[in-house]
Each structure stands twice: as C-alpha cells, then as structure tokens.
Amino acid sequence: MLRTVKPKNARSKRAMQARESKEVEDARTAIFVKGTHTGEKVNGVMKELMALKRPNAISFSKKNTVRPFEDPASLEFWAQKNDASLFVVGQSTKKRPDGLTFVRMFDHRVLDMCEVGVDMFKSMAEFKTPKATPGHKPMLHFASDLFDSHPRFVQLKSLLVDFFNGEVIDSICLAGLEHVISVSLGPTPPALNAATTTLEASSSTGATSSSTSALPKVHIRAYTIRLLASGTRVPRVELTPMGPFVDLTLRRHQEADAELLKQAMRRPKLRKQEVEKGLGKKRKNLEVDEMGDLRGRIHVGKQDLDRLQTRKMKGLKASRDDELMEVDEEDEGGNGESDGEEGGSLRKRRRAQ
C-alpha cells in the first residue's frame, strides 16, 4: 500500500483534497487491465468499452498476472495510485474463455465484482454510421423486470450504471443526447419467471455452472439518436445502430460486504442544495442570489440616534451671521430692561472679538 504523505505545499494539498470523498462525486475513472492471456474477442470488447468510457478511462498496455477473485491486492494498489474506482479485467483461460470481470472499488478496497463471458461481439467499424462524440452522457435503457428483482441482474445493472454514467448533472440540453445504450435479456425460462421473487444470490465466492446456465444472456446494444422534425415541439426520434453489439453470459460474482456497503451508501446530513451553494449547517443567515453571489444578513439591535457621537467638523459649526440673526430676533421679541441689558452685553462681546 502507498504510504500517507503529508502535503509540503499548497499544490500538493489541493491534489490531496481533490481525492477526498465528496457529497457529489466526480465522474468515475475506469482502468482496463489485460491478464496473462487475452484473445482477439476480449481485446476488441475492451477497446470498444474504453471508447464509450472516454475521457475517464485508463488502459494498461502490458499484460499483468492478476486474479481478482483470489488476490485483489494489485487492484487496490492501482486504485489508490490512479484514484480510480472501476476496473475491467480481461482474461481468457481454458476453463473460462473470453472472460471480463467488472470490479467496483470503495475507499481503494474491492466492493463487489461480477464476471461475464463474451459470446458475441460486433465492433463499431462494422457499422458504417455516424458515431457519438466522446465524453457525452449516454441514455441507459434496461429492458427487463429481472433488473429490478433478480439479485444477479440487480448487481449487473448497478455496475453498468456506474460504468457508463459520467458526471452528475441536474439538466441536459436535448441536443446533447447523442446515443443510447440498451441492455436487454434473452428468453427467460418459465421456472425463473415463477421463482424470481424467491431466488437468492449465490455464495460470495462464485456461482456454480448449473445456476449460471439457467440465467438468460445479456444483450448490450448502442445506437445514435437522430432528432427529426415532427410538426410539434416534441421531435421525432430515430435510432441508428452505432455499435458495439455485445452478448454476455453471467459467470462468477462476489457480493459487497455488508459493513463496507453501509459505509459506501452513507450520506452526510447536509442537503445537496446546501453543498452546491457552499452553505453549511452552522452558517446561518446566508443565501445565494440569482447571480450566484453569497449574501449575508446581520441582525443589529435598535440604536438611539440622539446619543450618537458624530465627528466634530468646522463646516458644521454655525456662522457669525446666523448668531447675529438669532440675537436680533431675541431682542425684538424681548420686553423689559433685563432683555436690553443682555442684548447689549452680547453686542459688546462681539465687537471686542
């Protein structure tokens, strides 16, 4: 395992903070690893899946001796080194030919795995049609009730959603929907339909050949979307085969550990809207306006303006003419000798000045 290094400068500190857990996670990075022996079919499927996953995909060119179900130490090391949470391991042996293993990580540890066998593969090059732009989010379509009821297909659906899903967004422009990935199942045996709700998952180490042979095949198809004029606001949608077309058979699998799954599903108490606005639970009286600026509100007690101490300035003093006018008004309205004496004394003082 990699040793924990304390950041020495601001740049390395920002890099370490970018790898910390977040309320709204970034797009998952997938690493494609080739085993000791991979056939032409496995190499083609991995190449096409990496093309759909770009730019969040890393390919290891060299072959590696890796066995995910026996020893996941290499995967955990690569996950921590490359900050990746998904793996696609290709391996072809005499017992399990043309095999692909989807591995999902949490906290740089293996969460769950699912192994599939490639039965049929058609590349994008075989379809002379326009292709989708790399990096665009695809639409995912799962056409079977078993994806919501059977434990094996529920796990496969969750893995495929995490694999093809990109960044978390609130809305998307209609013109940004360029392709759709459809995942369907082959003919389902009547016995499986009748006992779908009572079936239980196999052991965590793997599944027997008899149990996996009874499961239907998985068909993955990719199409490009064409929006045509329909005379209304809603356009007419046409699908054009883009590729790749892949048929898969379920093999071994490993379920997630209950305690590790509980940690992976844990969410902080802050709501998503508060995280987007940069607000916390302790920061009250803060709001974000329509322009995205953070504004605060301050509560101040009632002030007595009569006792307010202002700055003494010469420009605010009364002039001599104003004082003379006030004195003349007092002399005109005053009666008796006392008023005349006071007015005369004030005039003498001003003359002396």
Buried (B, 14 or more C-beta within 10 A) or exposed (E): EEEEEEEEEEEEEEEEEEEEEEEEEBBBBBBBBBBEEBBEBBBBBBBBBBBBBEEBBBBBEEBEEBBBBEEBEBBBEBBBEEEBBBBBBBBBEEEEBBBBBBBBBBEBBBBBBBBBBBBEBBBBEEBEEEBBEEEEBBBBEBEBEBBEEBBBBBBBBBBBEBBBEBEEEEEEEEEEBBBBBBBBBEEBEEEBEEEBEEBEEBEBEBBEEEBBEEBBBBBBBBBBBEBEEEEEEEBEEEBEBBBBBBBBBBBBBBBBBEEBBEEBEEEEEEEEEBBEBEBEEEEEEBEBEEEEEEEEEEEEEEEEEEEEEEEEEEEEEEEEEEEEEEBEEEBEEEEEEEBEEBBEEBEEEEEEE
